[in-house]
């Protein structure tokens, strides 16, 4: 049974590496969000040139009972961008896999 579970000695190391990589990615995304927020506060931006991050920074989530706009925090924007980036990565990978399968599968005619 030791041979079967021999690889488990390595797994904690990979888990630590993965968590460190995720923390680093989150820090980089937050850095971009903060820089873009500062850019908006200092200079503004033409709404016709907005991208997804600009929309998240400038569109209020809702208004409170006093009519004040409640905006997304940097952490919420970071979480949304991480989701969008990973979802885009997965769907692109899946699409490329199926495309290669159909291109190289001779049984389809």
ZIGIDA-V307608 format. One record per residue. N is the residue number from 0. SS is DSSP state (@ for helix, = for strand, . for the rest). D_FIRST is the distance of its C-alpha to the first C-alpha in Angstrom with 1 decimal. Layout:
((N,SS,D_FIRST) (N,SS,D_FIRST))
This chain:
((0,.,0.0) (1,.,3.8) (2,.,5.4) (3,.,5.3) (4,.,6.7) (5,.,8.6) (6,.,11.7) (7,@,12.0) (8,@,13.8) (9,@,16.5) (10,@,17.1) (11,@,19.4) (12,@,21.5) (13,@,22.1) (14,@,22.9) (15,@,25.5) (16,@,26.9) (17,@,27.3) (18,@,29.0) (19,@,31.3) (20,@,32.2) (21,@,33.1) (22,@,35.2) (23,@,37.0) (24,@,37.7) (25,@,39.1) (26,@,41.3) (27,@,42.7) (28,@,43.4) (29,@,45.1) (30,@,47.1) (31,@,48.4) (32,@,49.2) (33,@,51.2) (34,@,53.0) (35,@,54.0) (36,@,55.1) (37,@,57.3) (38,@,58.7) (39,@,59.7) (40,@,61.3) (41,@,63.3) (42,.,64.3) (43,.,63.4) (44,.,62.5) (45,.,64.2) (46,@,62.6) (47,@,62.9) (48,@,60.4) (49,.,57.7) (50,.,54.1) (51,@,51.3) (52,@,50.9) (53,@,54.7) (54,@,54.7) (55,@,52.0) (56,@,54.0) (57,@,57.4) (58,.,56.8) (59,.,56.9) (60,.,54.3) (61,=,57.0) (62,=,60.0) (63,.,60.2) (64,.,63.0) (65,.,65.3) (66,.,64.9) (67,.,62.9) (68,=,60.3) (69,=,56.7) (70,.,54.8) (71,.,51.1) (72,.,49.6) (73,@,48.1) (74,@,44.6) (75,@,45.1) (76,@,46.4) (77,@,43.4) (78,@,41.0) (79,@,43.1) (80,@,43.2) (81,@,39.4) (82,@,39.0) (83,@,41.7) (84,@,40.2) (85,@,36.7) (86,@,38.0) (87,@,40.2) (88,@,37.4) (89,@,35.3) (90,@,38.2) (91,@,39.4) (92,@,36.0) (93,@,35.8) (94,@,39.4) (95,@,38.9) (96,@,35.9) (97,@,37.9) (98,@,41.0) (99,@,39.2) (100,@,37.8) (101,@,41.3) (102,@,42.9) (103,@,40.8) (104,.,40.3) (105,@,42.9) (106,@,42.5) (107,@,44.5) (108,.,47.7))
